[in-house]
Amino acid sequence: MLFATRPKCFSGIYDVEKRETFTIEDYTIAENDENSGVRLLSMDDRFNIIDDESFLTVDEAIYELEPDNISEKDWKELI
């Protein structure tokens, strides 16, 4: 199972150690190899993972981005 979407507006993550802001170009929800949950990946324009969060279900991961105006209908199932 793999889902993906793009942010509707600017979204970024500030890395305190590098003192740099990374722009998020894509979000992906994928099965977690370590357990039965899923991972929400925030990626840059080269598909490098900027941030990685774990959730128990796809619905929980999708709900995490609702404040950014990304809803369930915005996700596309890839596999």
Long-range contacts (C-beta under 8 A, 24 or more apart in sequence): 1-29, 1-30, 1-31, 1-38, 1-58, 1-77, 1-79, 2-28, 2-29, 2-30, 2-31, 2-77, 2-78, 2-79, 3-28, 3-29, 3-30, 3-58, 3-75, 3-76, 3-77, 3-78, 4-28, 4-29, 4-75, 4-76, 4-78, 5-65, 5-70, 5-74, 5-75, 5-76, 7-68, 7-70, 8-68, 8-69, 8-70, 8-74, 9-68, 9-69, 11-42, 11-68, 13-42, 13-50, 13-51, 22-50, 24-50, 24-51, 27-65, 27-70, 29-58, 29-61, 29-62, 29-75, 40-64, 40-65
